[in-house]
Each structure stands twice: as C-alpha cells, then as structure tokens.
C-alpha cells in the first residue's frame, strides 16, 4: 500500500515538473514589461473598504464577547444550582 502511495506521489511530482518545464516559455513571455502611456487609472475608494473591514471586525468581536459572556452566565447559574443541591443533600460521610 505504501509503495502505491509513494508511486502516486512520484508520478504527481514528475507530472508537475514536466508541466512547469512545458509552460516555462509561456510564463516567461507573460512576465515581460511593456510600458503603457495614457492608460485610464481605476481608483478604488479605499476609505470605504477600510471602514467596512474595521466595522466587520468590531461587530464580530462584539458578538464573540457577548456569546462568551452568555456562556459564562450559564456556567455560573449551573454552579449556583449545584451548590444549592449539595447544601440540601447535607454533609457526606
């Protein structure tokens, strides 16, 4: 079983290496630099995206803290209930 898995890994590695060698000229041609003059620039409103990201993070953090606080309140209530049950049961020998 291990030899089949090892053979599969070797086949995949050889396939990827062959694909890279075959695609190398195309990758080299795709990286050539050609200066463009007078091109229209697209500007993104970065302020909106940054504000949205910060808002999302703060809302997610608030939801997380609230869920932790609710869980802690549940645990405290269960602990109080357990203490009351133990007090009613009396001392153990």
N, C-alpha and C positions, 0 to 999 in steps of 0.2 A: 504494500500500500504506500509506504513512504517513497519507494522508488518511482511509483507513478506520479506522486505529487511533485517530487523533485524533477522528474522529466517534464511535467507540465510547466513548472517554474522556468526551467531552462528553455523550453520552447517559447514561452512568452517573452523572456529576456531576449532571445535571438530574434524573435519577430519585431520587438520594439527597436532593437538596434538596427535591424535591416530597414525598418520604416524610417528611422532617423537618417540613415545614410541615403536612402532613396529621396527623402524630402529635403535634404540639406541644400541643394541648389535653389529650390523654391523659397526656403526660409531665408537664404542669403539675399535673394532678389527682393524679398518683401521688406528687408531692413535698409534698403538704400534710401538716402535722404534726397529729397527734391524740394528746393525752396519754392514756396508759393507766395506770390505777392498779391496784395489787394483782396485777400480772401475775407469773407464776412466772418466775424467772430461771434460766437454764440456765448452769451454770458448768462450764467445761472444765478438766480437770486439766493446766494449762499446764506444770507441772514435768515431767511425763512426756514431753510433746511436745518440750520444750526439750532434755531429756536424750537423747531418741531422735535429735533432729536433730544434736546435738553428736557423739553416738556414730557416726552415719552419716558425718558429715564426717570424723571421725578414721579410721574404717575405710577410707573412700575414699582419704584421703591416704596411709595406710599402704600400701594396695595400689598406689597410683601410685608411691610411693618404691621399693617392692620391685621393681616392673616396670622402673623406670629403672635400679636397681642391677643387675638381671639383664642388661639390655641392655648396660650399661657393662662388665660382666664378659665378655660375649660379644665385645664390640669389643676389649677388652684381650687376650683369648685369640687373636682373629684377628690382631691386631697382632704378638703374640709369634710366632705361626706364620709370618707374613710376614717378620719379621726373620730367623727361622731359615732360611727359604727363600732369602733374599737373601744370608745369610752362606754358605750351601752353594753358591750359584751362583758365588761368587767376585767379584773386582773387575771392574767394567765398564770397557771401554777408552774 
